[in-house]
Amino acid sequence: MEWISINERLPEDNTPVVLFTPLDFFGDLHSCIGNSESIRICNIATGREEAPIFTHWMPLPATPTVTKRDCR
């Protein structure tokens, strides 16, 4: 999987994705789970303008298959 720029396209509404920010809001991680709404509403003031704090996103990986044996 590769990061997708928010300038290229946004994820589908209500679809959880991994979000990336170059800013240190989350310490060294620089990423979190969110959706297109997170990209639209999470902004930072840059002078007289606002800019999104997230610059890239990628789809979540497939959910692993879990068996009863895994839950011990």
Accessible surface in RSA format (square Angstrom, percent):
REM  Atomic radii and reference values for relative SASA: ProtOr
REM  Chains: A
REM  Algorithm: Lee & Richards
REM  Probe-radius: 1.40
REM  Slices: 20
REM RES _ NUM      All-atoms   Total-Side   Main-Chain    Non-polar    All polar
REM                ABS   REL    ABS   REL    ABS   REL    ABS   REL    ABS   REL
RES MET A   1   142.76  73.9  65.38  43.3  77.39 184.3  69.42  59.0  73.34  97.2
RES GLU A   2   146.54  84.1 134.77 102.0  11.77  28.0  51.43  99.5  95.12  77.7
RES TRP A   3   106.35  42.7  83.24  40.3  23.11  54.3  59.03  31.5  47.32  76.8
RES ILE A   4    22.19  12.6  21.06  15.7   1.13   2.7  22.19  16.0   0.00   0.0
RES SER A   5    29.64  25.0  27.65  36.9   1.99   4.6  21.12  45.0   8.52  11.9
RES ILE A   6    29.04  16.5  16.68  12.4  12.36  29.8  16.68  12.0  12.36  33.5
RES ASN A   7   141.36  97.5 105.32 101.8  36.04  86.8  33.54  80.7 107.82 104.2
RES GLU A   8   122.27  70.2  88.13  66.7  34.14  81.3  41.19  79.7  81.08  66.2
RES ARG A   9   127.74  53.6 118.31  60.3   9.43  22.4  56.82  77.7  70.92  43.0
RES LEU A  10    72.25  40.2  52.65  37.7  19.59  49.3  52.65  37.0  19.59  52.7
RES PRO A  11     8.08   5.9   0.99   0.9   7.10  25.8   2.77   2.3   5.32  33.0
RES GLU A  12   140.76  80.8 129.36  97.9  11.40  27.1  52.05 100.7  88.71  72.4
RES ASP A  13    94.80  66.4  76.96  76.6  17.84  42.2  24.20  57.0  70.60  70.4
RES ASN A  14   129.07  89.0 104.32 100.8  24.75  59.6  27.64  66.5 101.43  98.0
RES THR A  15    57.19  40.7  55.48  56.2   1.71   4.1  43.00  57.8  14.19  21.4
RES PRO A  16    71.62  52.2  66.81  60.9   4.82  17.5  67.98  56.1   3.65  22.7
RES VAL A  17     1.91   1.3   1.91   1.7   0.00   0.0   1.91   1.7   0.00   0.0
RES VAL A  18    27.90  18.4  27.90  25.3   0.00   0.0  27.90  24.2   0.00   0.0
RES LEU A  19     1.09   0.6   1.09   0.8   0.00   0.0   1.09   0.8   0.00   0.0
RES PHE A  20    62.74  31.4  62.74  38.9   0.00   0.0  62.74  38.0   0.00   0.0
RES THR A  21     0.00   0.0   0.00   0.0   0.00   0.0   0.00   0.0   0.00   0.0
RES PRO A  22    76.38  55.7  54.03  49.3  22.34  81.2  56.52  46.7  19.85 123.4
RES LEU A  23    64.07  35.7  60.71  43.4   3.36   8.4  64.07  45.0   0.00   0.0
RES ASP A  24   113.62  79.6  99.17  98.7  14.45  34.2  22.56  53.1  91.06  90.8
RES PHE A  25   109.01  54.5  75.33  46.7  33.69  87.7  79.96  48.5  29.06  83.2
RES PHE A  26    75.67  37.9  57.89  35.9  17.78  46.3  67.13  40.7   8.54  24.4
RES GLY A  27    40.69  50.2   0.00   N/A  40.69  50.2  35.57  97.6   5.12  11.5
RES ASP A  28   143.55 100.6 118.63 118.1  24.92  58.9  36.41  85.7 107.14 106.9
RES LEU A  29   138.73  77.3 121.58  87.0  17.15  43.1 123.50  86.7  15.23  41.0
RES HIS A  30    47.36  25.9  47.36  32.9   0.00   0.0  27.85  28.7  19.51  22.7
RES SER A  31    37.26  31.5  29.75  39.7   7.51  17.3   4.36   9.3  32.90  46.1
RES CYS A  32    37.52  28.4  26.61  29.7  10.91  25.6  28.46  72.1   9.06   9.8
RES ILE A  33   106.35  60.5  81.50  60.7  24.85  59.9  81.50  58.7  24.85  67.4
RES GLY A  34    13.27  16.4   0.00   N/A  13.27  16.4  12.93  35.5   0.35   0.8
RES ASN A  35    38.23  26.4  38.23  36.9   0.00   0.0   0.97   2.3  37.26  36.0
RES SER A  36     0.93   0.8   0.93   1.2   0.00   0.0   0.10   0.2   0.83   1.2
RES GLU A  37    94.29  54.1  94.12  71.2   0.17   0.4  21.83  42.2  72.46  59.2
RES SER A  38    25.06  21.2  22.85  30.5   2.21   5.1   6.83  14.5  18.23  25.5
RES ILE A  39     5.54   3.2   4.57   3.4   0.98   2.4   4.57   3.3   0.98   2.7
RES ARG A  40   122.84  51.6 100.77  51.4  22.06  52.5  60.25  82.3  62.58  37.9
RES ILE A  41   118.94  67.7  93.62  69.7  25.32  61.0  97.33  70.1  21.61  58.7
RES CYS A  42    42.83  32.4  36.26  40.4   6.58  15.5   9.07  23.0  33.76  36.4
RES ASN A  43    61.21  42.2  31.21  30.2  30.00  72.2   4.21  10.1  57.00  55.1
RES ILE A  44    62.74  35.7  58.40  43.5   4.34  10.5  62.74  45.2   0.00   0.0
RES ALA A  45    74.63  68.6  52.76  81.4  21.87  49.8  52.76  74.3  21.87  57.9
RES THR A  46    73.38  52.2  55.57  56.3  17.80  42.4  55.50  74.5  17.88  27.0
RES GLY A  47    77.25  95.3   0.00   N/A  77.25  95.3  43.00 118.0  34.25  76.7
RES ARG A  48   243.00 102.0 200.93 102.4  42.07 100.2  81.04 110.8 161.96  98.2
RES GLU A  49   128.30  73.7 121.61  92.0   6.69  15.9  41.66  80.6  86.64  70.7
RES GLU A  50   125.90  72.3  96.34  72.9  29.56  70.4  30.83  59.6  95.07  77.6
RES ALA A  51    33.00  30.3  32.20  49.7   0.80   1.8  33.00  46.5   0.00   0.0
RES PRO A  52    54.42  39.7  44.78  40.8   9.64  35.0  44.78  37.0   9.64  59.9
RES ILE A  53    17.83  10.1  16.77  12.5   1.05   2.5  17.26  12.4   0.57   1.5
RES PHE A  54     5.21   2.6   5.10   3.2   0.10   0.3   5.10   3.1   0.10   0.3
RES THR A  55    43.85  31.2  42.13  42.7   1.72   4.1  41.07  55.2   2.78   4.2
RES HIS A  56    61.54  33.6  61.54  42.8   0.00   0.0  39.13  40.3  22.41  26.1
RES TRP A  57    11.98   4.8  11.98   5.8   0.00   0.0  11.98   6.4   0.00   0.0
RES MET A  58    26.71  13.8  26.71  17.7   0.00   0.0  12.83  10.9  13.88  18.4
RES PRO A  59    60.02  43.7  59.17  53.9   0.85   3.1  59.95  49.5   0.06   0.4
RES LEU A  60    68.65  38.2  50.53  36.2  18.12  45.5  50.53  35.5  18.12  48.8
RES PRO A  61    87.63  63.9  72.44  66.0  15.19  55.2  76.86  63.5  10.77  66.9
RES ALA A  62    97.73  89.9  64.25  99.2  33.48  76.2  75.92 106.9  21.81  57.8
RES THR A  63   121.88  86.7  95.69  97.0  26.19  62.4  63.08  84.7  58.80  88.9
RES PRO A  64   100.48  73.2  82.79  75.5  17.69  64.3  93.87  77.5   6.61  41.1
RES THR A  65   127.24  90.5  99.59 101.0  27.65  65.9  69.70  93.6  57.55  87.0
RES VAL A  66    92.71  61.0  63.37  57.4  29.33  70.7  63.37  55.1  29.33  79.6
RES THR A  67    72.41  51.5  64.56  65.4   7.85  18.7  68.03  91.4   4.39   6.6
RES LYS A  68   192.61  94.0 178.29 109.4  14.32  34.1 123.78 111.4  68.83  73.3
RES ARG A  69   181.86  76.4 167.37  85.3  14.49  34.5  50.36  68.8 131.50  79.7
RES ASP A  70    92.79  65.0  58.38  58.1  34.41  81.4  23.27  54.8  69.52  69.3
RES CYS A  71    96.17  72.7  59.52  66.4  36.65  86.1  34.55  87.5  61.61  66.4
RES ARG A  72   222.05  93.2 151.28  77.1  70.77 168.5 101.40 138.6 120.66  73.1
END  Absolute sums over single chains surface
CHAIN  1 A     5702.6       4529.9       1172.7       3108.6       2594.0
END  Absolute sums over all chains
TOTAL          5702.6       4529.9       1172.7       3108.6       2594.0
